[in-house]
Amino acid sequence: MGFVKVDDVIQKDKMNETLRNDIFNYGAHILFDKQHSNLQQNYQGTHYEMLKQLWVNFFHISISSLTDEMAMAGDNPNEVLHNHYDDLQFYEVYDFLEYVIQIWGRSSESVKTINQLLSTNHSAYRFI
């Protein structure tokens, strides 16, 4: 009957909260929930090393601030990441997703899953 607003159908030049949250949740799953064979699953291993790489190579923040932020967040990497993720513009959220997928989620299963997430949320973008 046409009760859906046009803005909610295709998200091209902006992003609603649902899509933003779904992308964060999937990125956090790739970073913190999956097993990464080359590193241990703890603060000094996978989580810290992944945050450190994001800190330096994606957010371009001084690494010296990461230890302080981890301490303030009670060593909760999700909280530390979310604090900076919330400040991203919609197009930077896509950059974040692309960065995470390229570094830690390069599999056809990951691409298929993220494309399904983007499709479900009516994003105008897909991975190829």
Secondary structure, DSSP 4 states (H G I P E B T S, - for coil): ---S-HHHH-BSS---HHHHHHHHHHHHIIIIIS--TTS-SSIIIIIHHHHHHIIIIII---THHHHHHHHHTTT-HHHHHHHHHTT--HHHHHHHHHHHHHHH--SHHHHHHHHHHHHHTTBS----
